Amino acid sequence: MTFKLSQRSLGRLDGVKNELFSVVTSAISQSSVDFGVVCGMRTQKEQDDLVARGASQTRKSKHLTGDAVDLMAYVECNGKSRASWELNLYDDIADAMAKAAREKGIKIRWGASWHIDSIGEYEGTMEEAMNEYIDLRRSEGRRPFIDGPHFELMPH
């Protein structure tokens, strides 16, 4: 099945850099999981509120500059589409984002594999990339920070 972004999701891409917009809109048509855009641009106040609630770790988010998006997976349940936070869905979305980024030559980092600056250049699945990141953080004695819905544009 080919998915497409809703008008609401497209509206949430307003202000997002063209390269990231291009990857997201290409990835939806290649994804095995339906998804929408829950956040593109943010104001500093919105970001500060997220930090205060513990929902973000930085006041200098790439959402402030149009260099990041958060995507939401949707699954069918009793004939209706519903949002899901199941992490395995996000590595499938990340596979589609990696494929689209590779095809367009755009560097994208995923919030579940922070150690990879260009998921499109990674030779493996995004599940493998995430597990590699988790192992790396644990080997450093640090807790992994998994933000599966988050994708950000990296400099070329």
Buried (B, 14 or more C-beta within 10 A) or exposed (E): EEBEBEEEBBEBBEEBBEBBBBBBBBBBEBBEBBBBBBBBBBEEEBBBEBBEEEEBEEEEBBBBBBBBBBBBBBEEEEEEEEEBEEBEBBBBBBBBBBBBBBBBEBBBBBBBBBEBBBBBEBEEBBBEBBBBBBEBBEEEEEEBEBBBBBBBBBEE
